[in-house]
Amino acid sequence: MTRWKRWFQVGPGLAAVLLLPLVAGCTGSDAPVGPRSSLFIGIDVSGSFQKSGRYDDALLFAAYYIHAHLTGVDGLERPKNLFVGSIGGDHPGQPQAFHPIEDFQSKSVGRIAEDLRRWFPANEPLTDFNAFFKRTATEVKRRGLVLTPITLVILSDGVPDLGQKHGDATAAYRQIDLKPLEYLARRVTVRLLYANPEVASHWEHDVPRDRVRLWTVDNVVMAGWPEQLLDTIGGGVSASMASEARRTEMAAGGAGAGASAHDTSIVADSAALASLALAMHPQSEPDDFLDSVAAETTAAPVYPPGTPALWRWIRDNVDFRVRERVL
C-alpha cells in the first residue's frame, strides 16, 4: 500500500478533525457579523450656518438619522461606535469634545433632537473643519478603531472661514486638510450635507484628497427629507388616529399607572420635535406638518413607525456607497 493510500485510509474521525478548520473558515465568512463601522457626526455651530436657515432643519434630520442607525431600522447599518461633535470655535484649531454612543442609546427621536439643540447651540464665530478632522483622527487612534470603516457626516453649509483670500474663491477650500484622515483606516468616507451646489463643487474639485471618499448632498436635495414624513403620514391613516390607536393599545395591554408616565415622556419628546419644526417654519402657526410629526412620534415612542420612505431616502441619498474615487 502506498503512502498516499494509507493517508486517505486514516478513518473518518481524523479526516473530520483535519477538515474542521477548512469548514470553519468557509462558514465564518458567511456568518453574520455585528456592527463594525464607526460613525462621526459633525454639526456646524457657526453663526453663518444658523443664518443660512438650515441649522434647525439639520438638527431635526440628525435626530432621525442617529436614531434610525442606532436601531438599525429597515436594514440601515448599525454602527459599533458613534461620536457626535461640533464644527466651530472661538479661534482656529480649537478642539471640541465628542458625545459618545451611550449619550444617544435608548432615546427617542424627540429626546435626541432636544439634546442636540441643547448641546450644540449655533453661536460660534468660526467654521473650522480641520480641527474636526484632527480631533476625529485622534479619537480613532486613541480607541483603536483603525481597522473599522470610518464615516464622517458633516451637517454644514460647507463654507470654511479659514484660509480665504481676496480674488481667489478656491483658496479657502484648498486649505481644508484631509491628511489626518487619508491613511486612518482602510475606508474613510466624508459626507457633506446642506452645502449649496457651488460649495459642493468646490469640495469635490478643490479640496485636496487622495484616498478619502467624498459624497456631497446639496441643500436643495436635503430640503426634501421632511416630505418623506408627509407622504407617510398622508398615506391612509391620519396621525391623530394612529396616536389614539397607540394609546388604546397601551391601555388594553394593562399598562396601568406606567402608561401615564410613559405618555408624559412621549408628549415631552413630541414637544421637542414640535419646537424644532416650528423653528423650521417660523412663518406659520403650528401647521399640519408640525402637528403630524409630533403626533406621529407620539404614536410610537421607539421610533416613528410607517416611515419607510424616509429610510429609503436616507439610504439612497445620504448613505450612498461611494466608490474610491467619484471625481
VMD Tcl script that draws the C-alpha trace (Angstrom):
set ca {
  {0.00 0.00 0.00}
  {1.46 3.35 -0.98}
  {1.92 6.23 1.40}
  {-0.95 8.22 -0.20}
  {-3.36 5.28 0.11}
  {-2.51 4.93 3.80}
  {-3.14 8.70 4.22}
  {-6.66 8.53 2.81}
  {-7.46 5.46 4.92}
  {-6.85 7.16 8.27}
  {-10.58 6.93 9.08}
  {-13.47 9.33 9.27}
  {-12.61 10.63 12.75}
  {-9.19 12.00 11.86}
  {-10.47 13.22 8.50}
  {-13.16 15.25 10.26}
  {-10.54 16.83 12.53}
  {-8.35 17.72 9.57}
  {-11.25 19.24 7.65}
  {-12.69 21.20 10.59}
  {-10.53 24.33 10.14}
  {-11.46 24.49 6.45}
  {-15.16 24.17 7.19}
  {-14.98 26.72 9.97}
  {-13.22 29.16 7.65}
  {-15.90 28.80 4.98}
  {-18.85 29.19 7.32}
  {-17.20 32.03 9.20}
  {-17.08 34.23 6.11}
  {-20.78 33.73 5.52}
  {-21.85 34.14 9.13}
  {-23.50 37.42 10.02}
  {-21.18 39.89 11.69}
  {-22.09 42.51 14.23}
  {-21.76 46.27 13.83}
  {-18.21 47.14 12.88}
  {-18.26 50.68 11.47}
  {-17.50 53.92 13.30}
  {-19.71 56.95 12.67}
  {-18.62 60.51 13.42}
  {-21.18 63.30 13.04}
  {-20.12 66.93 12.96}
  {-22.64 69.75 13.44}
  {-21.72 73.22 12.22}
  {-22.36 75.59 15.15}
  {-21.17 78.74 13.42}
  {-23.40 81.75 13.10}
  {-23.17 81.55 9.31}
  {-24.90 78.16 9.22}
  {-27.58 79.47 11.55}
  {-28.15 82.45 9.24}
  {-28.44 80.13 6.24}
  {-31.77 78.92 7.62}
  {-30.70 75.24 7.53}
  {-29.43 74.80 11.07}
  {-32.73 73.78 12.73}
  {-33.62 71.50 9.83}
  {-30.19 69.88 10.12}
  {-30.64 69.19 13.84}
  {-34.01 67.55 13.29}
  {-32.62 65.44 10.45}
  {-29.64 64.46 12.61}
  {-32.02 63.23 15.30}
  {-33.84 60.96 12.83}
  {-30.54 59.85 11.26}
  {-28.90 58.95 14.57}
  {-31.94 57.13 15.90}
  {-32.51 55.19 12.68}
  {-28.93 53.94 12.59}
  {-28.75 53.05 16.28}
  {-31.91 50.97 15.96}
  {-30.95 49.53 12.56}
  {-34.43 50.26 11.26}
  {-35.25 48.96 7.78}
  {-31.79 47.48 7.35}
  {-29.80 50.67 7.95}
  {-26.32 49.86 9.20}
  {-25.90 49.96 12.97}
  {-22.52 51.49 13.86}
  {-20.36 49.94 16.53}
  {-19.19 53.38 17.57}
  {-20.89 56.77 17.33}
  {-19.42 60.17 18.16}
  {-21.19 63.49 17.71}
  {-19.31 66.77 17.97}
  {-19.39 70.37 16.84}
  {-17.62 72.10 13.98}
  {-16.71 75.59 15.11}
  {-14.85 77.54 17.72}
  {-13.66 80.87 19.02}
  {-10.22 80.52 17.44}
  {-8.61 78.33 14.72}
  {-7.68 74.81 15.78}
  {-9.80 74.81 18.92}
  {-10.57 71.16 19.80}
  {-14.14 70.14 20.60}
  {-15.47 67.25 22.67}
  {-17.42 64.32 21.25}
  {-20.61 62.89 22.71}
  {-20.27 59.06 22.61}
  {-22.83 56.48 21.57}
  {-24.01 56.00 25.16}
  {-25.47 59.53 25.13}
  {-27.94 58.51 22.40}
  {-28.85 54.89 23.05}
  {-32.41 54.10 24.17}
  {-33.56 57.65 23.38}
  {-36.42 58.63 21.11}
  {-36.09 60.96 18.14}
  {-37.59 63.83 20.12}
  {-35.22 63.36 23.04}
  {-32.19 63.22 20.74}
  {-33.34 66.37 18.93}
  {-33.77 68.17 22.25}
  {-30.30 67.12 23.42}
  {-28.65 68.16 20.16}
  {-30.20 71.59 20.36}
  {-29.01 71.98 23.96}
  {-25.50 70.64 23.34}
  {-24.81 72.41 20.06}
  {-26.15 75.98 20.05}
  {-25.15 77.88 16.91}
  {-23.16 80.69 18.50}
  {-19.53 80.12 17.44}
  {-17.79 82.66 15.18}
  {-15.69 80.21 13.12}
  {-16.26 77.15 10.94}
  {-13.05 75.11 11.31}
  {-13.30 71.77 9.51}
  {-9.61 70.99 10.04}
  {-9.97 70.95 13.83}
  {-12.84 68.47 13.49}
  {-10.82 66.20 11.19}
  {-7.82 66.25 13.55}
  {-9.99 65.51 16.56}
  {-11.63 62.62 14.70}
  {-8.25 61.13 13.82}
  {-7.10 61.46 17.43}
  {-10.24 59.73 18.72}
  {-9.87 56.88 16.23}
  {-6.27 56.26 17.25}
  {-6.96 56.53 20.97}
  {-9.75 53.98 20.82}
  {-8.02 51.63 18.39}
  {-10.63 51.97 15.63}
  {-8.21 51.98 12.72}
  {-9.45 48.60 11.46}
  {-13.09 49.70 11.14}
  {-14.61 51.65 8.23}
  {-14.85 55.31 9.25}
  {-17.69 57.59 8.13}
  {-17.83 61.30 8.84}
  {-21.21 63.01 8.32}
  {-20.90 66.80 8.27}
  {-24.03 68.92 8.62}
  {-22.90 72.32 7.38}
  {-23.20 74.85 4.59}
  {-19.63 73.78 3.78}
  {-18.20 77.29 3.67}
  {-14.87 77.47 5.56}
  {-13.92 80.59 7.47}
  {-10.19 79.90 7.35}
  {-7.73 80.45 4.53}
  {-9.86 82.86 2.50}
  {-8.07 85.18 0.12}
  {-9.43 88.05 -1.88}
  {-9.82 87.30 -5.55}
  {-9.38 83.54 -5.18}
  {-12.62 81.68 -4.47}
  {-10.88 78.31 -4.22}
  {-8.17 79.29 -1.71}
  {-10.28 78.55 1.36}
  {-11.16 75.09 0.06}
  {-7.54 74.26 -0.72}
  {-6.81 74.93 2.96}
  {-9.19 72.19 4.07}
  {-6.86 69.46 5.29}
  {-7.98 65.84 4.97}
  {-4.47 64.45 5.55}
  {-5.25 63.25 9.10}
  {-7.93 61.01 7.57}
  {-6.10 59.76 4.48}
  {-4.48 56.64 5.98}
  {-6.53 56.47 9.15}
  {-8.40 53.31 8.08}
  {-8.89 51.11 5.06}
  {-12.04 53.03 4.10}
  {-12.78 56.60 5.17}
  {-15.84 58.40 3.78}
  {-16.74 62.06 4.30}
  {-20.37 63.02 3.63}
  {-21.15 66.74 3.41}
  {-24.82 67.64 3.80}
  {-26.55 71.01 3.25}
  {-23.96 72.73 1.03}
  {-25.25 74.61 -1.99}
  {-24.23 73.22 -5.40}
  {-21.41 75.72 -5.88}
  {-19.86 74.96 -2.49}
  {-20.32 71.22 -3.03}
  {-18.44 71.55 -6.32}
  {-15.57 73.29 -4.53}
  {-15.35 70.39 -2.06}
  {-15.37 67.84 -4.87}
  {-12.75 69.56 -7.02}
  {-10.66 71.89 -4.85}
  {-10.25 70.09 -1.52}
  {-7.00 68.07 -1.77}
  {-7.54 64.37 -1.12}
  {-6.12 61.02 -2.13}
  {-7.82 58.01 -0.50}
  {-10.66 59.73 1.32}
  {-14.03 59.13 -0.35}
  {-16.26 62.18 -0.60}
  {-20.04 62.41 -1.03}
  {-21.99 65.67 -1.06}
  {-25.75 66.20 -0.78}
  {-26.90 69.65 -1.92}
  {-29.13 71.76 0.30}
  {-31.85 71.55 -2.33}
  {-31.85 67.76 -2.02}
  {-31.73 67.87 1.78}
  {-34.80 70.12 1.76}
  {-36.78 67.12 0.52}
  {-36.34 64.81 3.50}
  {-39.34 66.15 5.53}
  {-41.59 65.37 2.56}
  {-40.89 61.69 3.17}
  {-42.62 62.06 6.54}
  {-45.51 63.96 4.99}
  {-46.04 61.29 2.33}
  {-46.11 58.61 5.00}
  {-48.45 60.47 7.32}
  {-50.87 61.13 4.49}
  {-50.76 57.55 3.33}
  {-54.12 56.44 4.68}
  {-54.38 56.62 8.45}
  {-54.24 60.09 9.99}
  {-51.66 60.84 12.63}
  {-54.35 61.58 15.21}
  {-55.96 58.20 14.54}
  {-52.61 56.47 14.85}
  {-51.93 58.28 18.11}
  {-55.32 57.30 19.54}
  {-54.82 53.71 18.43}
  {-51.48 53.62 20.20}
  {-52.97 54.95 23.43}
  {-55.82 52.43 23.22}
  {-53.32 49.63 22.69}
  {-51.35 50.72 25.75}
  {-54.48 50.83 27.90}
  {-55.62 47.41 26.68}
  {-52.24 45.95 27.50}
  {-52.66 46.72 31.17}
  {-50.05 49.45 31.28}
  {-51.88 50.94 34.24}
  {-50.04 53.64 36.09}
  {-46.99 53.16 33.90}
  {-48.93 54.28 30.87}
  {-49.41 57.74 32.30}
  {-45.69 58.21 32.91}
  {-44.93 56.75 29.50}
  {-47.40 59.10 27.84}
  {-45.80 62.03 29.62}
  {-42.41 61.04 28.25}
  {-43.81 60.67 24.75}
  {-45.52 64.06 24.90}
  {-42.23 65.64 26.02}
  {-40.49 64.05 23.04}
  {-43.20 65.35 20.74}
  {-42.89 68.83 22.23}
  {-39.18 68.83 21.46}
  {-39.86 67.87 17.86}
  {-42.61 70.46 17.66}
  {-40.34 73.26 18.83}
  {-37.75 72.34 16.21}
  {-40.35 72.04 13.48}
  {-41.77 75.44 14.41}
  {-38.28 76.92 14.19}
  {-38.02 75.41 10.71}
  {-41.30 77.08 9.71}
  {-41.43 80.38 11.63}
  {-43.80 81.92 9.12}
  {-46.67 79.65 10.15}
  {-48.56 78.70 13.23}
  {-48.11 75.04 14.29}
  {-49.21 73.76 10.91}
  {-50.17 70.34 9.63}
  {-46.55 69.34 9.19}
  {-45.62 70.23 12.78}
  {-48.70 68.55 14.24}
  {-48.23 65.49 12.06}
  {-44.60 64.98 13.02}
  {-45.37 65.39 16.72}
  {-48.39 63.07 16.56}
  {-46.52 60.50 14.51}
  {-43.78 60.40 17.13}
  {-46.39 60.17 19.88}
  {-47.87 57.15 18.11}
  {-44.70 55.12 18.70}
  {-42.04 56.04 21.24}
  {-39.42 53.60 19.96}
  {-39.06 55.14 16.51}
  {-41.53 56.84 14.20}
  {-43.48 53.99 12.58}
  {-44.51 53.75 8.98}
  {-41.68 55.88 7.60}
  {-40.08 53.53 5.07}
  {-39.98 56.41 2.58}
  {-37.58 58.32 4.85}
  {-35.34 55.30 5.45}
  {-35.15 54.66 1.69}
  {-34.42 58.34 1.12}
  {-31.55 58.22 3.62}
  {-30.15 55.07 2.06}
  {-30.34 56.41 -1.50}
  {-29.20 59.99 -0.91}
  {-27.07 60.15 2.24}
  {-25.69 56.64 2.85}
  {-24.92 56.03 -0.80}
  {-21.96 53.65 -1.13}
  {-19.16 55.79 -2.53}
  {-16.58 54.41 -4.91}
  {-12.92 55.01 -4.11}
  {-12.84 57.98 -6.44}
  {-16.06 59.53 -7.73}
  {-14.49 62.60 -9.34}
}
mol new
graphics top color blue
foreach p $ca { graphics top sphere $p radius 0.5 }
foreach p [lrange $ca 0 end-1] q [lrange $ca 1 end] { graphics top cylinder $p $q radius 0.2 }
display resetview
